[in-house]
């Protein structure tokens, strides 16, 4: 099994190119079930994307990947596609459930295995099914599979989500794309990745508007063919490397991004004393020696993302005093804490709040990754720790970070895969 070996205390300097967004690409790939011919650009070459591609190939789509161009061409065959998403392709990736909405919309039925993914909480699909039932689907769960059917097609309606869910919002938008009439979704997730899905569907011929936390969908009657679409940059990857630069960077530049998308993250990092130079489409992080404590809570967008909580915790170990971070999205997202403590971090958990005392000196150790974002927090800790850090179970990392070692080595980090 592969591991990462990191020799810490090596100052970072240079430029990091941010990949396309994994969390935007996955629902857009699911949406291609509704299309005829699509070319997607700026695709991140990570494990979750290849798993979704395998799922779409199983369903019956023809896919050609140009790895050197980060581009995918997808042709939806005129032959009848399968309406099954089996366990073997769903067990490692939660986003596979997003094919449920478009399969129902296009074929009026679907059989989908209950999904897998990171073990960071229950993350049930009940909100997905709640929305699809409102649109007219009949649904039952049996033997670990979701059986969904809408014999007369889906029909537009008003849906108010009882709580905000990115995946459920995306599935509802996909299902309602060509439903009869008008659909109004309320209390929606409005993450940049949701907005990118809507932008893609509108390019495909949709009539979808986002108004605050509401999304209005007029059923699409004519789908455009042979479209090209470029996926947005990965804001979580950008945030991760900004935190790396704040921890041990001399000067790191990030180009071809939109700083407005990570406004909340920038504001919090500025409070912590991180030195930024921000332009219209670039961010430069300069050496940040005086890191300050901060208190925050993870929230749905535009709040601070749960996907950056583990990484920020590493930066908190460098702050003077006690920082607090409350996890309000997932109930089991502090699994990186015992591993960080093995490296010398002073962290206590009480009532979903992590109390991080600093500054503490981190020391290299052999540690184990437990999920995607926890994995990368250990990489950040290894970069700033004394001596050598070995990270086990890095397959989690490969699910969401493209060319991580290469990008860090380009900035003079001492990191290699063994």
C-alpha positions as CSV (number, residue, x, y, z in Angstrom):
1,X,0.0,0.0,0.0
2,X,1.3,3.4,-0.9
3,X,2.4,6.0,1.7
4,X,3.6,9.6,1.6
5,X,7.0,10.5,3.1
6,X,7.4,14.2,4.0
7,X,10.5,15.8,5.4
8,X,9.3,19.0,7.2
9,X,10.5,22.5,7.8
10,X,11.3,23.1,4.1
11,X,10.1,26.7,3.2
12,X,7.7,26.8,0.2
13,X,8.2,29.2,-2.7
14,X,6.8,29.4,-6.2
15,X,3.4,29.0,-8.0
16,X,0.6,26.5,-7.7
17,X,-1.9,25.9,-10.5
18,X,-5.3,25.0,-9.1
19,X,-7.2,22.2,-10.7
20,X,-10.8,22.1,-11.8
21,X,-13.4,21.5,-9.0
22,X,-14.0,17.8,-8.2
23,X,-17.3,18.8,-6.4
24,X,-18.5,20.7,-9.5
25,X,-17.4,18.1,-12.0
26,X,-19.2,15.2,-10.4
27,X,-22.8,16.6,-10.7
28,X,-22.0,17.9,-14.1
29,X,-20.9,14.5,-15.2
30,X,-24.2,13.1,-13.8
31,X,-26.0,15.8,-15.8
32,X,-24.5,14.5,-19.1
33,X,-27.0,11.6,-18.9
34,X,-29.5,14.3,-20.0
35,X,-27.4,15.5,-22.9
36,X,-26.4,14.2,-26.4
37,X,-22.8,15.3,-26.9
38,X,-20.7,17.3,-24.4
39,X,-17.1,18.3,-24.1
40,X,-16.0,19.2,-20.5
41,X,-12.8,21.1,-19.9
42,X,-10.7,21.8,-16.8
43,X,-11.5,18.3,-15.3
44,X,-9.4,17.2,-12.3
45,X,-7.8,13.8,-12.8
46,X,-8.7,12.3,-9.4
47,X,-10.1,9.0,-8.3
48,X,-13.7,10.1,-7.7
49,X,-13.9,11.5,-11.3
50,X,-12.6,8.2,-12.8
51,X,-15.1,6.3,-10.6
52,X,-18.0,8.5,-11.9
53,X,-16.7,8.0,-15.5
54,X,-16.8,4.2,-14.9
55,X,-20.4,4.5,-13.7
56,X,-21.4,6.5,-16.7
57,X,-19.7,4.0,-19.0
58,X,-21.6,1.2,-17.3
59,X,-24.9,3.1,-17.8
60,X,-24.1,3.3,-21.5
61,X,-22.4,6.6,-22.3
62,X,-19.4,6.7,-24.6
63,X,-16.5,8.6,-23.0
64,X,-13.1,9.7,-24.3
65,X,-10.6,11.3,-21.9
66,X,-7.7,13.5,-23.0
67,X,-5.6,13.4,-19.8
68,X,-2.9,15.8,-21.1
69,X,-5.6,18.4,-21.8
70,X,-7.8,17.6,-18.7
71,X,-10.7,17.2,-21.1
72,X,-13.6,14.7,-21.4
73,X,-15.8,14.1,-24.4
74,X,-19.1,12.4,-23.7
75,X,-21.5,11.0,-26.2
76,X,-24.9,9.7,-25.0
77,X,-25.7,6.8,-27.3
78,X,-29.1,6.7,-29.0
79,X,-29.3,3.1,-27.7
80,X,-31.3,2.7,-24.5
81,X,-29.2,3.3,-21.5
82,X,-29.1,1.2,-18.4
83,X,-31.0,2.5,-15.3
84,X,-28.8,0.6,-12.8
85,X,-26.0,2.0,-10.7
86,X,-24.5,-1.1,-9.0
87,X,-22.9,-1.3,-5.5
88,X,-19.4,-2.0,-6.9
89,X,-19.3,1.4,-8.5
90,X,-21.1,3.3,-5.7
91,X,-19.3,1.9,-2.6
92,X,-16.4,4.4,-2.6
93,X,-18.1,7.5,-3.8
94,X,-21.1,9.3,-2.4
95,X,-21.6,11.5,-5.5
96,X,-22.8,8.4,-7.5
97,X,-26.3,9.0,-6.1
98,X,-26.5,12.1,-8.3
99,X,-27.3,9.8,-11.3
100,X,-30.6,9.1,-9.7
101,X,-32.3,12.4,-10.7
102,X,-31.2,12.4,-14.4
103,X,-31.9,8.7,-14.9
104,X,-35.5,9.3,-13.5
105,X,-35.9,12.4,-15.7
106,X,-34.7,10.6,-18.8
107,X,-35.9,7.0,-18.4
108,X,-38.6,7.3,-15.8
109,X,-37.0,4.7,-13.6
110,X,-33.7,3.9,-11.8
111,X,-32.1,1.4,-9.5
112,X,-29.3,2.9,-7.5
113,X,-27.1,1.3,-4.8
114,X,-27.0,3.3,-1.5
115,X,-23.7,5.2,-1.8
116,X,-20.4,5.1,0.1
117,X,-17.6,7.7,0.4
118,X,-15.8,9.2,3.4
119,X,-16.7,7.9,6.9
120,X,-17.3,11.5,8.2
121,X,-20.9,11.0,9.2
122,X,-24.2,9.4,8.3
123,X,-25.0,11.8,5.4
124,X,-28.3,10.0,4.6
125,X,-30.0,10.3,1.2
126,X,-33.4,11.1,2.7
127,X,-33.4,14.7,1.4
128,X,-32.7,13.5,-2.1
129,X,-35.6,11.0,-1.9
130,X,-37.8,13.6,-0.3
131,X,-37.4,16.0,-3.3
132,X,-37.8,13.2,-5.9
133,X,-41.0,12.0,-4.2
134,X,-42.4,15.6,-4.4
135,X,-41.6,15.6,-8.1
136,X,-43.8,12.5,-8.5
137,X,-41.4,9.6,-8.1
138,X,-42.4,6.4,-6.3
139,X,-39.5,5.2,-4.2
140,X,-38.7,2.2,-2.1
141,X,-35.5,0.9,-0.6
142,X,-34.7,-2.8,-0.6
143,X,-31.5,-4.9,-0.2
144,X,-29.3,-1.8,-0.1
145,X,-30.8,-0.3,-3.3
146,X,-33.0,2.6,-4.1
147,X,-35.8,1.7,-6.6
148,X,-37.3,4.8,-8.1
149,X,-40.0,5.1,-10.8
150,X,-42.1,7.9,-12.4
151,X,-44.2,6.1,-15.0
152,X,-45.8,9.3,-16.3
153,X,-42.7,11.4,-16.0
154,X,-41.7,13.9,-13.3
155,X,-43.9,17.0,-12.7
156,X,-42.9,20.5,-11.5
157,X,-43.8,21.4,-8.0
158,X,-42.8,23.6,-5.0
159,X,-40.2,21.9,-2.6
160,X,-38.9,23.3,0.6
161,X,-35.9,21.4,2.0
162,X,-36.1,20.9,5.8
163,X,-32.3,21.5,5.9
164,X,-29.7,22.7,3.5
165,X,-28.0,19.9,1.5
166,X,-25.7,20.3,-1.5
167,X,-26.3,16.8,-2.9
168,X,-30.1,16.9,-2.5
169,X,-30.2,20.4,-4.1
170,X,-28.2,19.1,-7.1
171,X,-30.3,15.9,-7.5
172,X,-33.5,17.9,-7.3
173,X,-32.3,20.4,-10.0
174,X,-31.2,17.5,-12.2
175,X,-34.5,15.7,-11.8
176,X,-36.5,18.9,-12.4
177,X,-34.5,19.9,-15.5
178,X,-37.0,18.6,-18.0
179,X,-39.9,17.9,-15.6
180,X,-43.3,19.1,-16.9
181,X,-44.0,22.7,-15.8
182,X,-42.3,24.8,-13.2
183,X,-40.4,23.7,-10.1
184,X,-39.5,26.0,-7.2
185,X,-36.9,24.8,-4.7
186,X,-36.6,26.6,-1.4
187,X,-33.9,26.5,1.3
188,X,-31.3,25.3,-1.3
189,X,-27.6,25.0,-1.0
190,X,-26.0,27.8,-3.1
191,X,-22.4,26.6,-3.1
192,X,-20.3,27.7,-6.2
193,X,-20.5,24.0,-7.3
194,X,-24.3,24.1,-7.3
195,X,-24.2,27.4,-9.3
196,X,-21.7,25.8,-11.8
197,X,-24.2,22.9,-12.3
198,X,-27.0,25.4,-13.0
199,X,-24.7,27.3,-15.4
200,X,-23.9,24.0,-17.2
201,X,-27.6,23.0,-17.4
202,X,-28.5,26.4,-18.8
203,X,-25.8,26.0,-21.4
204,X,-27.5,22.7,-22.3
205,X,-30.8,24.6,-22.9
206,X,-32.2,24.8,-19.4
207,X,-34.1,27.8,-17.9
208,X,-32.9,27.9,-14.3
209,X,-32.6,30.9,-12.0
210,X,-31.1,31.2,-8.5
211,X,-32.7,33.8,-6.3
212,X,-31.2,33.9,-2.8
213,X,-31.7,30.3,-1.5
214,X,-34.4,29.6,-4.0
215,X,-33.9,27.9,-7.4
216,X,-36.6,28.3,-10.1
217,X,-36.6,25.6,-12.9
218,X,-38.8,25.8,-16.0
219,X,-38.9,22.3,-17.6
220,X,-36.6,22.1,-20.6
221,X,-38.2,20.9,-23.9
222,X,-35.2,21.2,-26.2
223,X,-31.7,20.1,-25.3
224,X,-28.7,21.6,-27.2
225,X,-26.2,19.3,-28.6
226,X,-22.4,19.3,-29.0
227,X,-21.8,21.9,-26.2
228,X,-18.5,22.7,-24.6
229,X,-18.1,23.7,-20.9
230,X,-15.3,24.6,-18.6
231,X,-15.6,23.6,-15.0
232,X,-14.8,26.2,-12.2
233,X,-11.6,26.0,-10.2
234,X,-11.5,23.9,-7.0
235,X,-12.0,26.4,-4.1
236,X,-11.2,23.7,-1.5
237,X,-7.9,22.8,-3.2
238,X,-7.1,26.6,-3.3
239,X,-7.9,27.0,0.4
240,X,-5.8,24.0,1.3
241,X,-2.7,25.4,-0.5
242,X,-3.3,28.9,0.9
243,X,-3.1,27.4,4.4
244,X,0.1,25.5,3.4
245,X,1.5,28.8,2.2
246,X,0.5,30.5,5.5
247,X,2.1,27.6,7.5
248,X,5.5,27.5,5.8
249,X,5.5,29.6,2.7
250,X,7.9,32.4,1.7
251,X,5.8,33.5,-1.3
252,X,3.3,31.4,-3.3
253,X,1.2,32.7,-6.2
254,X,-2.2,31.3,-7.3
255,X,-3.4,32.3,-10.8
256,X,-6.6,31.9,-12.8
257,X,-8.9,31.9,-9.8
258,X,-11.7,34.1,-8.5
259,X,-11.0,35.4,-5.0
260,X,-14.6,36.5,-4.5
261,X,-15.6,32.8,-4.3
262,X,-13.5,32.3,-1.2
263,X,-14.3,35.6,0.5
264,X,-15.2,34.1,3.9
265,X,-12.0,32.0,4.0
266,X,-9.9,35.0,3.1
267,X,-11.5,37.1,5.8
268,X,-10.9,34.5,8.5
269,X,-7.3,33.9,7.4
270,X,-6.7,37.7,7.4
271,X,-7.9,37.8,11.0
272,X,-5.4,35.1,11.8
273,X,-2.6,37.3,10.4
274,X,-2.0,35.6,7.0
275,X,-0.4,38.1,4.5
276,X,-2.3,38.3,1.2
277,X,-1.9,40.3,-2.1
278,X,-5.2,39.9,-3.9
279,X,-5.8,40.8,-7.6
280,X,-8.9,40.2,-9.8
281,X,-7.8,36.7,-10.8
282,X,-4.9,35.9,-8.5
283,X,-3.8,35.6,-4.9
284,X,-0.3,35.8,-3.5
285,X,0.4,34.6,0.0
286,X,3.6,36.0,1.6
287,X,5.4,34.8,4.7
288,X,3.0,34.9,7.7
289,X,5.0,34.8,11.0
290,X,2.5,36.1,13.5
291,X,-0.5,33.8,13.4
292,X,-3.4,34.8,15.7
293,X,-6.1,32.7,17.4
294,X,-9.6,32.6,16.0
295,X,-13.1,31.2,16.8
296,X,-15.4,30.0,14.0
297,X,-18.1,27.5,13.0
298,X,-18.4,25.6,9.8
299,X,-21.6,26.6,7.8
300,X,-23.2,26.1,4.4
301,X,-21.8,28.5,1.7
302,X,-21.2,31.4,2.0
303,X,-20.0,30.4,5.5
304,X,-16.7,28.7,6.3
305,X,-16.6,25.3,4.6
306,X,-16.5,22.0,6.5
307,X,-14.1,20.8,3.8
308,X,-11.4,23.2,5.1
309,X,-11.9,22.6,8.8
310,X,-9.2,20.0,9.2
311,X,-6.6,22.1,7.3
312,X,-7.4,25.2,9.3
313,X,-6.9,23.3,12.5
314,X,-3.2,22.7,11.6
315,X,-2.8,26.5,11.2
316,X,-4.4,27.0,14.6
317,X,-1.6,25.0,16.2
318,X,0.7,27.9,15.2
319,X,-1.5,30.6,16.8
320,X,-0.9,32.1,20.3
321,X,-3.7,31.1,22.7
322,X,-6.8,28.9,22.3
323,X,-8.6,28.8,19.0
324,X,-12.1,27.2,18.7
325,X,-13.7,25.5,15.7
326,X,-17.2,24.2,15.9
327,X,-18.3,21.5,13.3
328,X,-21.9,22.0,12.5
329,X,-22.2,20.1,9.2
330,X,-21.0,16.5,9.9
331,X,-21.1,14.7,13.2
332,X,-17.9,12.7,12.8
333,X,-15.4,15.1,11.2
334,X,-12.7,15.3,13.9
335,X,-11.1,12.0,13.0
336,X,-7.8,13.7,12.1
337,X,-7.5,15.1,15.7
338,X,-5.9,11.9,17.2
339,X,-3.4,11.8,14.4
340,X,-2.5,15.5,14.8
341,X,-2.1,14.9,18.6
342,X,0.4,12.1,17.7
343,X,2.4,14.8,16.1
344,X,2.3,17.0,19.2
345,X,-0.9,19.1,18.6
346,X,-2.7,20.2,21.8
347,X,-6.4,19.7,20.8
348,X,-9.4,18.8,22.9
349,X,-12.9,18.0,21.6
350,X,-16.0,18.9,23.6
351,X,-19.6,19.1,22.3
352,X,-18.6,19.2,18.6
353,X,-16.1,22.0,19.3
354,X,-12.3,21.6,18.9
355,X,-10.2,23.6,21.3
356,X,-6.8,24.1,19.7
357,X,-4.0,25.5,22.0
358,X,-1.0,27.0,20.5
359,X,1.6,27.7,19.5
360,X,2.8,24.1,19.6
361,X,5.7,22.5,17.9
362,X,4.7,19.6,15.6
363,X,7.0,16.6,15.3
364,X,7.0,14.1,12.5
365,X,5.4,10.7,13.1
366,X,3.8,7.8,11.3
367,X,0.1,8.6,11.0
368,X,-3.0,7.3,9.2
369,X,-5.4,9.1,6.9
370,X,-9.1,8.6,7.7
371,X,-10.9,10.6,5.0
372,X,-10.1,13.0,2.1
373,X,-9.7,16.3,4.0
374,X,-8.2,14.7,7.1
375,X,-5.5,13.2,4.8
376,X,-4.5,16.6,3.5
377,X,-4.4,18.1,7.0
378,X,-1.8,15.5,7.8
379,X,0.2,16.5,4.7
380,X,0.1,20.2,6.0
381,X,1.2,19.1,9.4
382,X,4.0,17.1,7.9
383,X,5.2,20.1,5.9
384,X,5.6,22.2,9.1
385,X,6.7,19.4,11.5
386,X,10.3,18.6,12.6
387,X,11.8,15.5,11.1
388,X,10.0,12.9,9.0
389,X,6.3,12.2,8.6
390,X,4.8,9.0,7.0
391,X,1.2,9.1,6.0
392,X,-0.6,5.8,5.5
393,X,-3.8,5.1,3.6
394,X,-3.3,7.9,1.1
395,X,-5.9,6.5,-1.3
396,X,-8.2,8.9,0.4
397,X,-6.0,11.8,-0.9
398,X,-6.1,10.5,-4.4
399,X,-9.9,10.8,-4.4
400,X,-9.8,14.6,-4.4
401,X,-6.3,16.1,-5.0
402,X,-4.7,16.1,-8.4
403,X,-0.9,15.8,-8.5
404,X,-0.5,16.9,-4.9
405,X,3.1,15.8,-4.5
406,X,4.1,17.3,-7.8
407,X,2.5,20.7,-7.0
408,X,4.2,20.8,-3.6
409,X,7.6,19.6,-4.9
410,X,7.4,22.4,-7.5
411,X,7.4,24.8,-4.5
412,X,10.5,23.1,-3.0
413,X,8.7,20.8,-0.5
414,X,10.4,17.5,0.3
415,X,7.6,15.0,-0.3
416,X,7.4,11.7,-2.1
417,X,5.2,8.6,-2.6
418,X,6.7,5.3,-1.4
